[in-house]
Amino acid sequence: MEFNFLKKSIFASLALCLAFALFSCTNEVGDNNVVGFGYQFPEATGISRDFYSQVYNEKGEKQFTVVTFNLQGWEDIPFIRLEDVCKFMDFINDRGWKYDVPPSGECIYSYKYYQNDAGTEYPVEWKDDTLYFDVKNQTIYSDDFTRMVSPKNTVNNGIGNVYAAKADTATKSSPKIDFNNNTIYVKTKERTTIDLKAYGLKMFVFDTTRYNSNSFNGYENDLLVPFQVIADTFLRYAVCSFNGFDYYVGIDATSDQLATTKAYDSGRFVSSIRNQLKAEYNYRNLCLLFDKNYCLKERRGAVGKDNIGAFINDSIFNAGLGFDLLSTDTATYDTALAKFLMGYIDDGHTVYHEPSMYQSYASISQYQRLSSSFTGPRDKALGDTRKARMADREAPDGKKKKRKGVFYVKEGDVDKMAVIVFDNFLQGNPGNSTDLEEIAGVNTYWFLTKAFEDIAAHPTVKNVVIDLSCNGGGVIQQCMLALCFLRDTNDFFLAEKNHLDNSVAKFYYSIDTGSATSLKKNYNFYVLTSGFSFSCGNFFPAICHYQLGVPIVGQKSGGGGGVVKPTQTSDGALFQTSASAEMCAIDANGNYVCIDAGVPVDHEVPYDKFYSGTSIYKDLYDMLKGWYPTNFN
């Protein structure tokens, strides 16, 4: 049985005669494509309820106020005005925004943003800076969507989407990353279109004059947009939660991703009702999220999973999960969501945090435990590999060893090789600590700075191994800073594929401190990877392999290329998944290379040789000396 949004269609034939229609615009939708039981959303005939909602940051601090609208026939589904969409966008990317009312006879609202150039008194408009909200066709589109919805500090040379580290002058543990104008598109961007009608979702036009402090140039009508559409597609690097009353937005990529969850839980609204409308609305938003904002739909085959086509709906039903996700029984639904995320998506980055608002706060831990029982084969393999490697590394010769820091391998009585071990890319404050193992668990850049100072005190060491065998990733800025130690030229870049506009970009960067100048001229570097090395622990060796010419040894890395997006379903369940931005590699011929399935090794090392020998890493030393004899002369 097929449940494709495009194949199983019901053509709406009713013309809407809304009393509050804007000019000749109606809230008409030509096609209402449906799933599951053939449910069709009702037409909204007016505003049933409105209330002021507060918007809080991830710390629970109030930022601004918006009006939430519930529409007749759509129960308590939250809609917000385009004017308030503007507020959310200002909060996310700190630019000046404005919107235009459509001319008489049209149904397209335009929504522009501006940048403030240094030295100019007034905002200067950027080219191709407009978002369009087409009411008649129920589409939202832009020729420069990614740049428009990217936070301000991520836009480089007119291309959105890459985070730069915030300089920490107090501890010097996070120097600023500077991007230069060499940033280019390897593959040019295409128009991004969010087609709401493909999911039966709708925008509506109603008279909200009494709520509108900033009306459309004097017109009495507002475009009301489903809030969850904005959260799923616009807020690409932010988690935005609605608890039934207020909104919580987290935008600091270096902070605890669950900070917004904690703020949201402080006012968690529990509802016992999950009828068919809520079930369908939630399911369609979930499909929209994964269709538009998930980078691995067509990359799953490389890790032995089924690829997902244009619409994830088909795959969900083929996996036997569709009817449970559409169930009106709350326990059945929340269980199915955990199974879908952890067992079906199962990409290493997808994590189930909390059940929906149908469950009490007290039941969160119960559902988190339940989700662990659905762990899919990829997550399980990653976890099993890490567990085994951690046990091996702790006691390779029967003696308990420290797990992080700098290890030295001797030949006779002379130190000949150093091994730098850290298991995450972290950006915390190291304080005044001088213990390398402790610093490695707090801040990667500062740890590497101190590690190389330690190695410099061993002048006979010319070979350095970066051990990422138990590295599960972390903060991308710290990965970028760590790579700066290994570069041999300033012509240094990272690459990213954006699945929203199908572009591939190369971002050239450098850092503004001399403390991390290249050490490649001083040492021969190698990177040790295992089947666990994941996310940034996979991106680091990818750059080394495809760009820096640093040998990769060990076992093929565990993969992970998606940039993580924390998100929320429309009924309050919280999770994170791989967003539309995919960190990738560019090969010697300038071609895009997906790294989600891992980075190949130049030389394979059996797991029993990773940390073994008469001293830790001695067998690895002997193997490297055999492969690269001139490096050890």
C-alpha positions in Angstrom: 0.0 0.0 0.0 1.4 3.4 -0.9 1.0 6.5 1.3 3.0 9.0 -0.7 1.9 12.6 -0.2 1.8 13.2 -3.9 0.3 9.8 -5.0 -2.6 9.8 -2.5 -4.3 13.1 -3.1 -7.7 14.6 -2.4 -8.4 17.7 -4.5 -10.2 20.3 -2.5 -13.1 21.7 -4.5 -14.6 24.1 -1.9 -13.9 27.7 -2.6 -13.4 29.5 0.8 -15.4 32.6 1.3 -13.8 34.0 4.4 -15.1 37.2 5.8 -11.6 38.4 6.6 -9.9 37.6 3.3 -7.3 39.9 2.1 -8.4 41.6 -1.2 -8.8 38.7 -3.7 -6.8 36.3 -1.5 -8.6 33.4 0.0 -7.3 30.7 2.2 -7.8 28.2 -0.6 -5.5 25.3 -1.1 -5.6 23.6 -4.4 -4.3 20.2 -3.4 -4.6 18.6 0.0 -2.3 15.6 0.0 -2.9 13.2 2.8 -1.5 10.1 4.5 -2.7 7.3 6.6 -6.4 7.2 6.9 -7.1 9.8 4.2 -7.6 12.6 6.8 -8.3 16.1 5.5 -7.7 19.1 7.6 -10.7 21.4 8.2 -11.0 24.9 6.9 -10.4 27.6 9.5 -13.4 29.9 9.7 -12.1 32.4 12.2 -10.1 33.0 15.3 -11.3 31.0 18.3 -8.8 32.2 20.8 -5.8 34.5 21.2 -3.4 35.1 24.0 -0.1 36.8 24.7 2.9 34.4 24.9 6.3 35.2 26.3 9.4 34.1 24.5 12.3 33.0 26.7 15.9 32.2 25.9 17.7 28.9 26.9 18.3 30.3 30.4 14.6 31.0 31.0 15.0 34.8 30.6 12.2 36.7 29.0 13.1 38.2 25.6 9.9 39.5 24.0 6.1 39.0 23.7 4.1 37.6 20.8 0.4 36.7 20.3 -0.5 33.1 19.8 -3.7 32.4 17.8 -5.9 29.3 17.8 -8.2 29.0 14.8 -11.7 27.6 14.6 -11.4 24.0 13.4 -7.7 23.8 14.3 -8.2 23.6 18.0 -5.1 24.6 20.0 -2.6 24.4 17.2 -0.5 27.6 17.6 -0.4 30.1 14.7 1.6 33.4 14.8 1.5 36.5 12.7 4.2 37.3 10.1 5.0 40.3 12.3 5.9 38.0 15.1 7.8 35.7 12.8 9.9 38.8 12.3 10.6 39.0 16.0 11.8 35.5 16.2 14.1 36.1 13.2 15.5 39.3 14.7 16.2 37.3 17.9 18.0 34.5 15.9 20.1 36.6 13.6 20.1 40.2 14.9 19.3 41.9 11.7 16.7 44.5 10.7 13.6 42.9 9.1 10.6 44.3 7.5 7.6 42.9 5.6 5.5 44.2 2.7 1.8 43.8 2.2 0.9 42.3 -1.2 -0.5 44.6 -3.8 -4.2 44.4 -4.5 -5.1 41.1 -6.3 -2.0 39.2 -5.2 -1.5 36.8 -2.3 2.3 37.0 -1.8 3.8 38.6 1.2 7.4 39.6 1.0 9.6 39.6 4.0 13.1 41.2 3.8 16.1 41.5 6.0 18.9 44.0 6.0 22.4 44.2 7.3 24.0 47.2 8.9 27.3 48.0 7.1 29.9 49.7 9.3 30.0 53.4 8.8 26.5 53.7 7.3 23.7 55.4 9.0 20.9 53.4 7.5 20.5 49.6 6.8 21.9 48.5 3.4 19.8 46.0 1.6 21.5 42.8 0.4 20.8 41.3 -3.0 18.3 38.4 -3.2 17.3 39.0 0.4 13.6 38.3 0.2 11.4 35.5 1.7 8.1 35.0 -0.1 4.9 33.7 1.6 2.6 32.7 -1.2 -0.9 32.2 0.3 -2.7 31.0 -2.8 -0.1 28.2 -3.5 0.7 27.7 0.2 4.5 27.9 -0.4 7.3 29.7 1.3 10.4 30.3 -0.9 13.6 32.3 -1.3 16.6 32.3 -3.7 18.8 32.9 -0.6 17.0 31.0 2.1 20.0 29.6 3.9 21.8 33.0 4.3 18.5 34.6 5.4 17.8 32.1 8.2 21.4 31.7 9.4 22.5 33.5 12.6 24.4 36.6 11.9 27.9 35.4 13.0 27.6 32.4 10.6 27.3 34.3 7.4 30.6 34.5 5.5 31.1 36.2 2.2 27.3 36.1 1.5 27.1 32.4 2.3 25.3 31.4 5.4 25.8 28.4 7.7 29.2 28.0 9.3 29.8 28.8 13.0 32.8 30.8 14.1 34.2 30.4 17.6 33.7 33.1 20.1 37.0 34.6 21.2 37.6 34.0 24.9 40.1 36.7 25.9 39.9 35.9 29.6 41.2 32.3 29.3 42.6 32.4 25.8 41.0 29.0 25.4 38.9 29.8 22.4 40.6 32.2 19.9 38.5 33.8 17.2 38.2 32.1 13.9 38.4 34.5 10.9 36.9 33.5 7.6 38.3 35.2 4.5 36.8 36.2 1.1 38.1 33.1 -0.6 34.9 31.3 0.5 33.2 30.0 -2.6 30.4 27.9 -3.8 31.7 24.6 -5.3 28.1 23.9 -6.3 25.8 26.9 -6.6 22.7 27.2 -4.5 19.2 26.7 -5.8 15.8 28.2 -4.8 14.5 26.7 -1.5 10.8 26.1 -1.4 8.7 25.0 1.6 5.6 23.5 0.0 3.0 23.4 2.8 0.2 22.0 0.6 2.2 18.8 0.0 1.5 18.1 3.7 -2.0 19.5 3.9 -0.6 22.4 6.1 -1.9 25.9 5.6 -1.3 29.6 6.2 -4.3 31.8 6.7 -5.2 35.5 6.4 -7.4 37.0 9.1 -8.2 40.4 10.5 -6.1 40.8 13.7 -6.3 44.6 13.9 -6.9 44.7 17.6 -3.7 42.7 18.3 -1.6 44.4 15.7 0.6 47.2 17.0 2.5 47.3 13.7 -0.1 46.7 11.0 0.7 46.1 7.4 1.1 49.7 6.3 -2.4 50.4 7.5 -4.1 47.2 6.1 -6.2 45.2 8.5 -5.2 41.7 7.7 -2.4 39.5 8.9 -0.9 36.4 7.5 -1.0 33.7 10.2 1.6 31.0 9.9 1.7 27.6 11.8 4.4 28.1 14.4 5.8 24.6 14.0 6.6 25.3 10.3 8.8 28.1 11.4 10.5 26.0 14.1 11.1 23.1 11.7 12.4 25.0 8.7 13.5 28.5 9.7 15.2 28.0 13.0 17.9 25.7 11.6 20.3 25.9 14.5 17.9 26.7 17.3 15.6 24.6 19.3 12.3 26.3 19.8 9.8 24.8 22.2 6.1 25.7 22.8 4.7 24.4 26.1 1.1 25.3 25.4 1.5 28.9 26.7 5.0 30.3 26.0 8.0 29.7 23.7 11.6 28.8 24.6 14.4 29.4 22.1 18.0 28.2 22.4 20.5 29.7 19.9 23.9 29.3 21.6 25.5 26.3 19.8 28.2 26.0 22.4 25.8 25.8 25.4 24.1 22.7 26.8 21.6 21.6 24.1 19.2 20.6 26.9 19.1 24.1 28.5 16.0 25.0 26.5 14.5 21.7 27.5 15.0 22.5 31.2 13.4 26.0 30.7 10.5 24.4 28.8 10.0 21.8 31.5 9.6 24.6 34.1 6.2 25.4 32.6 5.4 22.0 31.0 1.7 21.8 30.0 0.2 18.3 30.2 -2.7 17.5 27.9 -4.5 14.1 28.0 -6.2 14.7 24.6 -4.7 13.5 21.3 -7.4 13.4 18.7 -7.0 12.7 15.0 -6.4 16.4 14.1 -3.5 16.7 16.5 -2.1 13.3 15.5 -2.2 14.3 11.8 -0.9 17.8 12.3 2.0 16.5 14.4 2.8 13.7 12.0 2.9 16.0 8.9 5.1 18.4 10.7 7.4 15.6 11.5 7.5 14.6 7.9 8.1 18.2 6.8 11.1 18.4 9.2 12.8 15.3 7.9 12.0 16.0 4.2 13.4 19.5 4.3 15.9 19.5 7.2 17.5 16.1 7.3 20.8 15.7 5.4 21.1 11.9 5.3 18.0 10.8 3.5 19.9 9.6 0.4 23.1 8.7 2.3 21.9 5.8 4.4 22.7 3.1 1.9 26.4 3.5 2.6 25.9 2.3 6.2 23.5 -0.5 5.3 20.2 1.3 5.8 17.4 2.1 3.3 17.7 5.4 1.5 14.7 7.7 2.0 13.0 9.2 -1.1 11.5 12.6 -1.8 8.9 12.0 1.0 9.8 10.2 4.2 6.2 9.3 4.7 6.6 6.2 2.4 9.6 5.0 4.3 7.8 5.4 7.7 4.9 3.2 6.6 7.2 0.7 4.9 9.0 0.4 8.2 5.7 -0.3 9.9 5.7 2.8 12.1 3.1 5.1 10.4 -0.1 4.0 12.1 1.5 4.0 15.6 2.9 7.6 14.9 -0.7 8.6 13.9 -2.3 6.8 16.9 -4.6 8.8 19.2 -3.4 6.7 22.1 -0.7 8.8 23.7 1.4 5.9 25.0 1.4 4.2 21.6 2.4 7.4 19.9 5.2 8.3 22.3 6.6 4.8 22.2 6.5 4.8 18.3 8.3 8.2 18.2 11.2 6.8 20.3 11.3 3.7 18.1 11.3 5.8 14.9 14.1 8.1 16.1 16.4 5.6 17.8 15.6 2.4 15.8 14.8 3.7 12.3 16.6 7.0 11.8 19.5 5.5 13.9 22.3 7.8 12.6 24.4 8.3 15.7 23.4 12.0 16.0 19.7 11.4 16.5 18.8 11.4 20.2 15.4 11.2 21.8 15.2 13.5 24.8 11.6 13.7 26.0 8.1 12.5 25.3 5.3 14.7 24.2 3.1 17.0 26.4 0.7 14.1 26.8 3.1 12.7 29.3 3.9 14.3 32.7 7.3 15.6 33.6 7.7 12.7 36.0 7.4 10.2 33.1 10.3 11.7 31.1 12.9 9.3 32.6 10.6 6.4 32.0 10.4 7.2 28.2 14.2 7.9 28.0 14.8 4.4 29.4 12.3 3.0 26.9 14.0 4.7 24.0 17.3 3.0 24.9 15.7 -0.4 24.2 15.1 0.7 20.6 18.7 1.5 19.8 19.3 0.6 16.2 22.2 -1.3 14.7 24.3 1.7 13.9 24.1 3.3 17.3 24.7 -0.1 18.9 27.8 -0.8 16.8 29.2 2.7 17.7 28.5 2.1 21.4 29.9 -1.4 21.5 33.1 -0.3 19.7 33.7 2.6 22.1 33.1 0.5 25.1 35.6 -2.1 24.0 38.2 0.4 23.0 37.9 2.3 26.3 38.4 -1.0 28.2 41.4 -1.9 26.1 43.0 1.5 26.4 42.5 1.7 30.2 44.5 -1.5 30.8 46.3 -2.8 27.7 49.0 -4.5 29.7 47.0 -5.4 32.8 47.6 -2.1 34.5 45.1 0.7 34.9 46.1 3.7 32.8 44.9 7.3 32.5 42.6 7.7 29.4 43.4 11.2 28.2 46.6 13.3 27.9 50.0 12.8 26.2 51.7 9.4 26.1 55.4 8.8 25.1 56.8 5.8 23.4 60.5 5.1 23.9 63.0 3.3 21.8 65.6 2.2 24.3 65.8 5.1 26.7 64.9 7.8 24.2 61.4 9.2 23.6 60.6 8.8 19.9 56.8 9.2 19.6 54.1 11.1 21.4 50.4 10.2 21.4 47.8 12.9 22.1 44.6 11.4 23.4 41.3 13.3 23.9 37.8 11.9 23.5 35.6 15.0 22.7 36.0 18.4 21.2 35.0 20.6 24.1 34.8 24.4 24.7 34.6 24.8 28.4 36.6 27.0 30.7 39.8 25.2 31.8 40.5 27.7 34.6 43.9 27.4 36.1 44.3 23.7 35.8 47.7 22.4 34.7 46.7 18.7 34.5 46.6 17.6 30.9 44.0 14.8 31.5 41.7 17.2 33.3 42.1 19.9 30.6 41.4 17.4 27.9 38.0 16.9 29.5 37.2 20.6 29.4 38.7 22.5 26.4 40.3 21.0 23.3 42.2 24.0 22.0 43.8 24.8 25.4 44.6 21.1 25.9 46.4 20.9 22.5 48.3 24.1 23.3 49.5 22.6 26.5 50.1 19.2 25.0 52.4 20.6 22.3 54.3 22.6 25.0 54.8 19.3 26.8 56.0 17.6 23.6 58.4 20.4 22.8 60.2 19.6 26.1 61.0 16.2 24.5 63.2 17.3 21.6 63.8 13.7 20.4 60.1 13.3 19.5 59.4 13.9 15.8 56.3 11.7 15.4 52.9 12.6 16.9 49.8 10.5 16.8 46.4 12.1 17.4 44.4 9.3 19.0 40.7 9.8 18.1 39.8 6.1 18.6 37.3 6.9 21.4 36.4 10.4 20.2 32.7 11.0 19.9 32.8 14.5 18.5 31.5 17.8 20.1 31.9 21.5 19.2 32.7 22.1 15.5 34.7 25.3 16.4 37.1 23.3 18.5 37.5 20.8 15.7 38.4 23.7 13.4 40.9 25.1 15.9 42.5 21.7 16.5 43.0 21.3 12.7 45.0 24.5 12.6 47.9 22.8 14.5 48.3 20.3 11.6 48.0 22.6 8.6 51.0 23.3 6.4 49.6 26.2 4.5 47.2 29.1 5.0 45.1 27.7 2.1 42.9 25.9 4.6 39.2 25.3 4.3 36.3 23.2 5.6 33.4 22.1 3.3 29.7 21.8 3.7 26.8 20.6 1.7 23.4 22.2 2.3 20.5 20.0 1.4 18.0 22.8 1.5 19.4 24.5 -1.5 21.7 21.7 -2.8 24.8 23.9 -2.6 28.3 22.9 -1.6 30.6 25.6 -0.2 34.3 25.8 0.8 34.9 28.1 3.8 38.5 29.3 4.1 39.5 30.3 7.6 42.4 31.1 9.9 42.7 32.0 13.6 44.0 35.3 15.0 46.6 34.1 17.5 50.1 32.9 17.0 49.8 30.2 19.6 48.3 27.8 17.2 50.6 28.3 14.1 51.2 25.2 12.1 53.4 22.5 13.7 53.4 20.3 10.7 57.0 21.4 9.8 58.1 20.3 13.2 56.4 16.9 13.4 55.2 13.9 11.3 51.5 13.6 12.2 49.3 10.5 12.1 45.6 10.1 13.1 44.4 6.9 14.8 40.7 6.1 14.2 38.4 3.3 15.2 34.9 2.3 14.2 33.6 4.6 16.9 35.4 7.9 15.9 32.3 9.9 15.2 31.0 13.4 14.2 33.9 15.8 14.8 36.0 12.7 15.6 35.2 11.8 12.0 35.4 15.2 10.4 38.9 15.8 11.8 40.4 12.8 10.0 38.4 13.6 6.9 40.1 17.0 6.6 43.5 15.3 7.3 42.9 12.6 4.7 41.4 14.7 1.8 43.2 18.0 2.4 46.2 17.9 4.7 47.9 14.7 3.6 48.1 13.4 7.1 48.0 9.5 7.2 45.0 7.9 8.8 45.7 4.6 10.6 43.6 2.1 12.5 40.1 1.2 11.4 37.7 3.1 9.2 36.0 5.8 11.4 32.4 5.5 12.5 31.2 8.4 10.4 28.8 11.2 11.2 28.6 14.3 8.9 25.3 16.0 9.8 25.2 19.2 11.8 23.0 18.5 14.8 19.6 20.3 15.1 17.7 20.2 18.4 14.0 20.3 17.7 10.5 19.7 19.0 7.4 18.1 17.6 4.3 20.1 17.5 3.0 18.3 20.5 6.1 18.9 22.6 8.4 15.8 22.2 12.0 16.9 22.2 14.8 15.3 20.2 17.9 16.2 18.1 18.8 15.0 14.6 21.1 15.6 11.7 20.1 18.9 10.1 20.2 19.9 6.5 23.8 21.1 6.8 26.3 18.3 6.2 30.0 18.6 6.9 31.7 17.0 4.0 35.1 16.7 2.2 36.4 17.9 -1.1 38.7 15.5 -2.9 41.8 16.4 -5.0 39.6 16.9 -8.1 37.3 19.3 -6.3 34.5 16.8 -5.9 32.1 16.6 -3.0 32.7 13.5 -0.7 30.1 12.3 1.8 31.9 11.3 5.0 28.9 10.0 6.9 29.9 6.4 6.4 33.4 7.1 7.7 36.9 7.9 6.5 39.1 5.2 5.0 42.5 4.4 6.5 45.9 4.5 4.8 47.0 1.6 6.9 44.9 -0.8 8.9 45.8 -1.6 12.5 44.0 -4.5 14.2 42.2 -3.5 17.4 44.5 -5.7 19.5 47.5 -3.6 18.3 46.0 -0.2 19.1 47.3 0.2 22.7 49.4 -2.9 23.2 53.1 -3.7 23.5 55.7 -3.6 26.2 54.4 -0.1 26.9 51.2 1.5 25.8 51.2 2.2 22.0 54.4 0.3 21.5 53.0 -2.0 18.8 51.5 1.0 17.0 54.9 2.6 17.1 56.6 -0.4 15.5 53.9 -0.6 12.8 54.3 3.1 11.9 58.0 2.8 11.8 57.7 0.0 9.3 55.4 2.0 7.1 57.2 5.3 7.3 60.9 4.4 8.1 62.4 7.7 7.0 60.2 9.6 9.6 61.8 7.6 12.4 65.5 8.0 11.4 
